[in-house]
Amino acid sequence: MAKERPEKADETEQMIEREVGKEAAEGGGAGDGRDMRAVLLSGFGGLNKLRVARKVMPEPQEGELKIRVKACGLNFIDLMVRQGNIDNPPKTPLVPGFELSGIVEAIGGNVTGFEIGDRVMAFTNYNAWAEVACTPAEFVYKIPDDMSFSEAASFPMNFVTAYMMLFEVANLREGMSVLVHSAGGGVGQAVAQLCSTIPNVRVFGTASSFKHEAIKNSLTHLFDRNADYVQEVKRISPDGVDIVLDCLCGENTGKGIGLLKPLGTYILYGSSNMVTGETKSFFSFAKSWWQVEKVNPIKLYEENKVMAGFSLLNLLFKQGRAGVIKGVVDKLLALYNQKKIKPLVDSLWALEEVKEAMQRIHDRGNIGKLILDVEKAPTPLMANDSTETSEAGEEEEDHEGDTENKERMPFIQ
Ligand SMILES: NC(=O)c1ccc[n+]([C@@H]2O[C@H](COP(=O)([O-])OP(=O)(O)OC[C@H]3O[C@@H](n4cnc5c(N)ncnc54)[C@H](OP(=O)(O)O)[C@@H]3O)[C@@H](O)[C@H]2O)c1
């Protein structure tokens, strides 16, 4: 995952280490207006590895914009980063987060097209979950006046991923059919909305049953996540579907390819199945990849099927395709302005509530996107509640910070 220009990422890691070293004490900073609040991941593992700390505020380098952050997107990949469940994980401590919205506060050298005060959304290669972030201008996009900061922080990762898969990789056209897992989540809802912009596209989705009432109008057919979706799809469409979007990996890969019509496209874009508890499970990792390894390219040839993979972060930060993504963001903003798409925000959380926000995804509770709202004050703790009772919870060796880990009620939009 995610390190275009390794020297840049390394520099970022060193910067974090330097900054953390400079902190006068844990929770303390310069206190002279040049420090900021940020979420810090102290090491890979469970929720107790996260805390809010004061850090030295970054300044924009050549080609970068400094953004006063208003809202940050919380994505499934952030859970995987926390666990160290990604390829080539960077060194900790680090500030997590890959997307944000806010206001341009300073402009580095050689940047054109932006002014101080612009309302923007942006991708960052980590470091988004803070009061201030710097990122290259090629990853920053101005937002419409009527787009809220929480909508803007929900937009880039989910809608660009959905758009790229549907239109750039799979070539979605009128009359086609699509299967998407986690249909009630951030990417799932973006897929459903984008499919609705093309006539007569049928969308089959899987999601936890309690979400069905809320999302039923966005999909054509909805199945419980534990149902035998292969049988359900075949019952409705014996030929299968044209596009399978798989973020579950493992045995779903074989099932998804099996469901394709001739000339259909299967896209692997996630491995949520590898998250089986609060900390990384080597067993689920090995099991998932063992199943994927069994795909036979000769069979794909004989059956006229396409198998593809998509990773937005690699495309942006490793493979230098910011220009392609800028073009896609322009198209998506046009759809937003035409009121054809609109991010679905699940809930807003203060930076200090990051553990509870992550727990909500572990518990499969979200419908749409979770947002860290930088200006939001933490909601008072609920008496006698603890996130330790969750479905996702596993025994943690390190119980540092557990006293903070009480359940809070999210602010539901
Ligand atoms: N390749 C890329 O460029 C890219 C970009 C963005 C996201 N992604 C991937 O797309 C998928 C969705 O991402 P998202 O950020 O939009 O998250 P999301 O769908 O909002 O994630 C939460 C939902 O995932 C489902 N889920 C499936 N397995 C789970 C597990 N083991 N633990 C907890 N929940 C699980 C749950 O919904 P149900 O219970 O309703 O199924 C849960 O509510 C993830 O796999 C993510 O890594 C890939």
The ligand as an SDF file (V2000), in Angstrom:
LIG
                    3D

 48 52  0  0  0  0  0  0  0  0999 V2000
   -8.9160   -0.4050   -3.2460 N   0  0  0  0  0  0  0  0  0  0  0  0
   -9.2210    0.8420   -2.9330 C   0  0  0  0  0  0  0  0  0  0  0  0
   -8.7260    1.7780   -3.5350 O   0  0  0  0  0  0  0  0  0  0  0  0
  -10.1940    1.0760   -1.8220 C   0  0  0  0  0  0  0  0  0  0  0  0
  -10.5960    2.3800   -1.4960 C   0  0  0  0  0  0  0  0  0  0  0  0
  -11.5410    2.5430   -0.4800 C   0  0  0  0  0  0  0  0  0  0  0  0
  -12.0290    1.4190    0.1890 C   0  0  0  0  0  0  0  0  0  0  0  0
  -11.5720    0.1830   -0.1470 N   0  0  0  0  0  0  0  0  0  0  0  0
  -12.0920   -1.0300    0.5180 C   0  0  0  0  0  0  0  0  0  0  0  0
  -13.4950   -1.0230    0.3640 O   0  0  0  0  0  0  0  0  0  0  0  0
  -14.0860   -1.6520    1.4730 C   0  0  0  0  0  0  0  0  0  0  0  0
  -15.1190   -0.6940    2.0690 C   0  0  0  0  0  0  0  0  0  0  0  0
  -14.4200    0.4240    2.5690 O   0  0  0  0  0  0  0  0  0  0  0  0
  -15.1620    1.6190    3.3030 P   0  0  0  0  0  0  0  0  0  0  0  0
  -14.0780    2.5050    3.8020 O   0  0  0  0  0  0  0  0  0  0  0  0
  -16.2380    2.1450    2.4300 O   0  0  0  0  0  0  0  0  0  0  0  0
  -15.7730    0.9180    4.5630 O   0  0  0  0  0  0  0  0  0  0  0  0
  -17.2660    0.5190    4.8950 P   0  0  0  0  0  0  0  0  0  0  0  0
  -17.8880   -0.2800    3.8080 O   0  0  0  0  0  0  0  0  0  0  0  0
  -17.9920    1.6860    5.3800 O   0  0  0  0  0  0  0  0  0  0  0  0
  -16.8570   -0.4940    6.0290 O   0  0  0  0  0  0  0  0  0  0  0  0
  -17.6260   -0.9080    7.0170 C   0  0  0  0  0  0  0  0  0  0  0  0
  -18.5500   -2.0460    6.6140 C   0  0  0  0  0  0  0  0  0  0  0  0
  -17.8350   -3.1530    6.0440 O   0  0  0  0  0  0  0  0  0  0  0  0
  -18.5500   -4.3480    6.3090 C   0  0  0  0  0  0  0  0  0  0  0  0
  -17.5610   -5.3480    6.7460 N   0  0  0  0  0  0  0  0  0  0  0  0
  -17.1080   -6.3570    5.9870 C   0  0  0  0  0  0  0  0  0  0  0  0
  -16.1940   -7.0630    6.6320 N   0  0  0  0  0  0  0  0  0  0  0  0
  -16.0510   -6.5140    7.8420 C   0  0  0  0  0  0  0  0  0  0  0  0
  -15.2370   -6.8070    8.9670 C   0  0  0  0  0  0  0  0  0  0  0  0
  -14.3820   -7.8210    8.9450 N   0  0  0  0  0  0  0  0  0  0  0  0
  -15.3220   -6.0140   10.0270 N   0  0  0  0  0  0  0  0  0  0  0  0
  -16.1750   -4.9870   10.0500 C   0  0  0  0  0  0  0  0  0  0  0  0
  -16.9710   -4.6580    8.9910 N   0  0  0  0  0  0  0  0  0  0  0  0
  -16.9170   -5.4210    7.8980 C   0  0  0  0  0  0  0  0  0  0  0  0
  -19.6070   -3.9910    7.3370 C   0  0  0  0  0  0  0  0  0  0  0  0
  -20.8300   -3.8830    6.6490 O   0  0  0  0  0  0  0  0  0  0  0  0
  -21.8740   -5.0960    6.5600 P   0  0  0  0  0  0  0  0  0  0  0  0
  -21.8880   -5.7620    7.9090 O   0  0  0  0  0  0  0  0  0  0  0  0
  -23.1440   -4.4230    6.2140 O   0  0  0  0  0  0  0  0  0  0  0  0
  -21.3530   -5.9960    5.4730 O   0  0  0  0  0  0  0  0  0  0  0  0
  -19.1990   -2.6130    7.8140 C   0  0  0  0  0  0  0  0  0  0  0  0
  -20.2840   -1.8230    8.2440 O   0  0  0  0  0  0  0  0  0  0  0  0
  -12.9360   -1.9980    2.4300 C   0  0  0  0  0  0  0  0  0  0  0  0
  -12.5380   -3.3220    2.2000 O   0  0  0  0  0  0  0  0  0  0  0  0
  -11.8450   -1.0500    2.0150 C   0  0  0  0  0  0  0  0  0  0  0  0
  -10.5730   -1.4920    2.3450 O   0  0  0  0  0  0  0  0  0  0  0  0
  -10.6810   -0.0070   -1.1350 C   0  0  0  0  0  0  0  0  0  0  0  0
  1  2  1  0
  2  3  2  0
  2  4  1  0
  4  5  1  0
  4 48  2  0
  5  6  2  0
  6  7  1  0
  7  8  2  0
  8  9  1  0
  8 48  1  0
  9 10  1  0
  9 46  1  0
 10 11  1  0
 11 12  1  0
 11 44  1  0
 12 13  1  0
 13 14  1  0
 14 15  2  0
 14 16  1  0
 14 17  1  0
 17 18  1  0
 18 19  2  0
 18 20  1  0
 18 21  1  0
 21 22  1  0
 22 23  1  0
 23 24  1  0
 23 42  1  0
 24 25  1  0
 25 26  1  0
 25 36  1  0
 26 27  1  0
 26 35  1  0
 27 28  2  0
 28 29  1  0
 29 30  1  0
 29 35  2  0
 30 31  1  0
 30 32  2  0
 32 33  1  0
 33 34  2  0
 34 35  1  0
 36 37  1  0
 36 42  1  0
 37 38  1  0
 38 39  2  0
 38 40  1  0
 38 41  1  0
 42 43  1  0
 44 45  1  0
 44 46  1  0
 46 47  1  0
M  CHG  2   8   1  16  -1
M  END
$$$$
